[in-house]
Amino acid sequence: MRYIEPHAHMVSRTTDDYERMVTSGCQAVIEPAFWAGFDRSSAQGFYDYLRQITEYEPRRAAKYLLPHYCWLCINPKESEDTVLADEVLSIIPEFIGKPNVLGIGEIGLNKNSKNELAVLEKHIQLAADHDQMVLVHTPHLEDKRKGTKLIVDALKNHPEIDPAKIIIDHVEEHTVGIVKDAGFWAGITLYPESKCTSARATDILEIYGTEQIWINSACDWGHSNPLAVPQTALHMRRRGHDQEFIDKILFKNPHDFLSQSPNFKAL
């Protein structure tokens, strides 16, 4: 079995996780910029983090023969401080030309605040200015539907970005239709505490179809599983889905989306 892990925060994982992923069939791993487990106090902290995911982490993954790619941003959890956000946004262009960079992300909303929306708009404009793909984080349970609608509206304000180059992640049953109906890609996150189980993810795929959608683990420093994607493939097989269905969700769909970046190549 082959698969792509399109959303994993590998800076928080051990080298053993890389080995387990490769031996499970992983062909590439993609790391969106996100929260470090604490709020960073300066743009210099973000600068060092962007160096970590564009320079160091690809070398660590390469030891296990696994291609590593990343996205760039200041994440929604830390964008409430608009002064800091502007400072971080000003340094991102320095990293856009790195060979493992796929685009701007994971941008989006955390608490659907006015400041978060303002920083989201600036990120989208940055992506448009540099002809970059976009990966978007939707907020957690109680604000997900409202936040998803706000994000879709913000993206529609930028028709210069092809919707086929935008993926809105962490969709659930009540938001996947909003995303797909707007022409964007949708990401289902397999996270044991706050997002989808393998069963729920498979339900969504059976109801909404297999076009413009992928699954990911979003594994990080919390209770999460870097093998959630291949383990969900086993659940799909138990539900009677054939290898063509599984390969489309685990490999072909993320490969098609990510290949819109000239930097992307899987094993």
Secondary structure by P-SEA (a helix, b strand, c coil): cbbbbcccccccccaaaaaaaaaacccbbbbcccccccccccaaaaaaaaaaaaccaaaaaaaacbbbbbccccccccccaaaaaaaaaaaccccccccccccccccccccccaaaaaaaaaaaaaaaaabbbbbbbbbccccaaaaaaaaaaaaaaccccccccccccccccccaaaaaaabbbbbbbbcccccccaaaaaaaaaacccccccccccccccccccaaaaaaaaaaaaacccaaaaaaaacaaaaaaaccccccccc
